[in-house]
Amino acid sequence: MSKETYILKTRRWLANFVIGYDLCPFAKLPFQADKIRYRVYEGDDLEQLALDLTDEMLLLKGMPASEVETTLFIHPNALNDFYDYNDFLEIADNILMQTGMTGELQIASFHPDYQFAGTGHEDAENFTNRSPFPMLHLLREASVEKATNFYPDVEGIPDRNIEKLRELGSEKIREIIG
């Protein structure tokens, strides 16, 4: 698959599922304004993945939010095993600390086999964090704070999403995601 195909499939998932089912009420505006950066790392070397992730964090930090609000860092060939991916999240958090970006950026995690502790693999709530490819979502803390200040009942979003996805069911969700 080409980088463009990974990006196209990610954009389709974002538009049809995340925004289409209002799973993240903050995603629509940057998506429509074309302020989401899509970075694809096609390799499978974890050291290079960490280096590229560091570069992407620094790049996002250096760009004004008026140009790029957030980054989806897609790595389709690295960390395909969810447990390896989950372990890598600690490395990603360490990169934030080492670069002094804690408090400036945060990382949200998405994976095709995402599974919350205490759930079955096919439980619908896992799809709140399932994506077509393994990816890390780099968010600006200031943007998150700004968005959540204007949204009523931010704390209720996860419960509403779980209810929505349980109503849809895993089979229907798989059809939507493609």
C-alpha positions, 0 to 999 in steps of 0.5 A: 500500500502507498502512503497516500492509501494509508492516509485515504483510509485513515481519512475515510475512517475519521470522516465516516466513523469518528466524525460520522458517529460523533465519537469525538466532537472535537474532530470535525472542525480541524478535519473540515478546516484541513488542519490535521497532518497525516504522517506515515512511517512505513517501516517496522524498526522501533528505534526509527519509529521513536525517532520519527515520532520525536521529529513529528512532535517537534514539527507539530510544536513548531507549527502554529495551530492555525496551520496544523491543529493535530497530527495522526502519526500512522505506522501500519507496519510497526507494532501490529501486535496490540500488546507491543503497541501498548508497551510502546506507549510508555516510550512515546510518553518518555519522548514527551518528557525528554523533549520537554513537551509534557504539558504541551502535547498529549498522545491518544492511542488507536490500534486495529486490535485495541482492547480495554482492560476487562473487556472481550476482544469483540466488545463494542466499546473497544471500537472507540479506540480502534483504527484501520492501522496502528497510529498515535494521535498527537494533540496540542494540550492548549487546543484540548483545553480550549475545546473542552471548555466549550463542550458541555459534559466532556466527562460523559463522552466515553459513556455516550460512545460506549452506549452508541457502539453497543447499540450498533454492535461489533458486526455493524461497526466492522462494516462501517470501518471497512 
